[in-house]
Structures are given as C-alpha cells and as structure tokens.
Amino acid sequence: MLLDQLSAISYQLSAISYQLSAISYQLSAISYQLSVISHQPMRYAHATRTAISYQLTTDC
C-alpha cells in the first residue's frame, strides 16, 4: 500500500518535472523573441544613421 502511494507520488513528481521543463523551454523561447524585438529598433536606428551619414558624404 505505502509502496503504491510512493510510486504514484513519484509518477506525479515526474509529470510535474516534465511540465516545468516545458514551461522553462517556452520561457526561453519568449525571452529570445523579446531580445530580437528589443534589438530591432537599434538596428533600424543604426541603418538610418549609416544612410544619413552616407548621404551627407556624397552631398559634399
């Protein structure tokens, strides 16, 4: 009886561990996506500055 209960608890803990791993993976993916999004304005700003700088040098 006790062994069966311990086995059931062990199974539940394994299932919880699996779910936590899946959540951790999803959070990592979200974190990566947010990182990409946060860097886009900087890349755009850099491209804009580069284009303006190029235009200024060709106008001279």
C-alpha positions as CSV (number, residue, x, y, z in Angstrom):
1,M,0.0,0.0,0.0
2,L,2.7,2.5,1.0
3,L,4.8,1.4,-1.9
4,D,1.9,2.1,-4.3
5,Q,1.4,5.5,-2.9
6,L,5.1,6.4,-3.2
7,S,5.1,5.1,-6.7
8,A,2.1,7.3,-7.5
9,I,3.8,10.3,-5.9
10,S,7.0,9.6,-7.9
11,Y,5.0,9.5,-11.1
12,Q,3.2,12.8,-10.3
13,L,6.6,14.4,-9.5
14,S,8.0,13.2,-12.8
15,A,5.0,14.7,-14.6
16,I,5.4,18.0,-12.8
17,S,9.1,18.0,-13.6
18,Y,8.3,17.4,-17.3
19,Q,5.7,20.3,-17.3
20,L,8.2,22.6,-15.6
21,S,10.8,21.7,-18.3
22,A,8.3,22.5,-21.0
23,I,7.4,25.8,-19.3
24,S,11.1,26.7,-19.0
25,Y,11.7,25.9,-22.7
26,Q,8.7,28.2,-23.6
27,L,10.0,31.0,-21.4
28,S,13.4,30.7,-23.0
29,A,11.8,31.0,-26.5
30,I,9.8,34.0,-25.4
31,S,13.0,35.6,-23.9
32,Y,14.8,35.1,-27.2
33,Q,11.9,36.6,-29.1
34,L,11.8,39.6,-26.8
35,S,15.6,40.0,-27.2
36,V,15.2,40.0,-31.0
37,I,12.4,42.6,-30.8
38,S,14.3,44.8,-28.5
39,H,17.3,44.9,-30.8
40,Q,15.3,45.7,-34.0
41,P,14.9,49.5,-33.2
42,M,18.7,49.7,-32.6
43,R,19.5,48.0,-35.9
44,Y,17.0,50.3,-37.7
45,A,18.5,53.4,-36.0
46,H,22.0,52.3,-37.0
47,A,20.9,51.7,-40.6
48,T,19.3,55.1,-40.6
49,R,22.4,56.8,-39.2
50,T,24.5,55.0,-41.7
51,A,22.3,56.0,-44.6
52,I,22.2,59.6,-43.5
53,S,26.0,59.7,-43.0
54,Y,26.5,58.2,-46.5
55,Q,24.1,60.8,-48.0
56,L,25.9,63.6,-46.2
57,T,29.3,62.4,-47.5
58,T,28.0,62.1,-51.1
59,D,26.4,65.5,-51.0
60,C,29.7,67.2,-50.2
